Amino acid sequence: MPETIPQAIIDMTKVLEVTTADNITSHPHSIAITAPDRVTFVKGTCPEESKWWFNVLVAFPKSKGRHKRNATFPGGQATTILQAQSE
């Protein structure tokens, strides 16, 4: 049995962007998963776990091609996905 109970379901086929979110959430090892209807924040228990999950999750938006949408985090700065992918 898992140590935590799942709190959300994310349709990864709709994800636009996966980014680190430590500076947005003020929690270390945080990841933001941005979909058209919401941003979901998750965090790992250590840097290695967070990096592993980030590498797994970031493959989903890349597999769908480029999007022409700005992803805005609550309390954060807007980022253009096209710019983020070209950097």
N, C-alpha and C positions, 0 to 999 in steps of 0.2 A: 504494500500500500504506500502511496506517495506521502512524503512528509507534509505537503501542503495540498489544499483542495483547489482544483482549478477554479478561477474566478471569472474567466471570459473565454469566448470562442472567437477566433479571428479567421476570416476567410482570406487565406494567404494569396489567393488568385486575384484579389482586389487591392493588395498592398501596393502603395505607390513608392514608399521610401522606408528604409530602415537605417537609423542613425544612432550614435551614442547620445545619451541624454543626461550624463552626470551633471552638467552645468545647468540644465533646465530643472531637474528634479531635486538637486542637492543631495542625491543619494549616490554613493559610489557604485560602479558596475551597472548603471542603468542603460536601457535601450528603449528607443521610441520606435514604434511600429505605426506608420501613418497610412490610413486608408481614407477613401473619400468622405466617409461619414464620421470618423473619429481618430484620435491618436491614443494608442494603448501603450502604457509604460510597463516594462518588466525589468527585473534586476536579478543579477546573479549573486551567488554567495561569495565569490572571489573573482579576481581579474581573469583568471584562466577560464572559469565557467562562462563569464560574460562574453569573453572573446570567442569562445567556442559557439555559443548561441548566436552571436552577431554574425559570424562567418556562415552559419547555416541559414539564418533568416535573410541575410542580404542577397542571397541567390534568387529569391523569389521576384523582386522587382526587376532585376537584371534580365531574367528570363522572359519578361513580357515586353521588352523594348522600352523606348523613351516615352515619357509623359510630359505634357505641357501644362502642368499644374503647379502652383506654389503650395508647398506644404508649410503650414503655420502651426507652431506649437503654442499652446496656451502659456502666456507669460514669456514667450521666447521670440526669436527673430525669424522672419520668413526666409526660406531658402528656396531657390529655384532648382528643381530636380535636374533640369538639363545642364545647368552650370555645375552642380555637384558631381554629375557623372563625367563631365569633360575634364575635371581637375585631376 
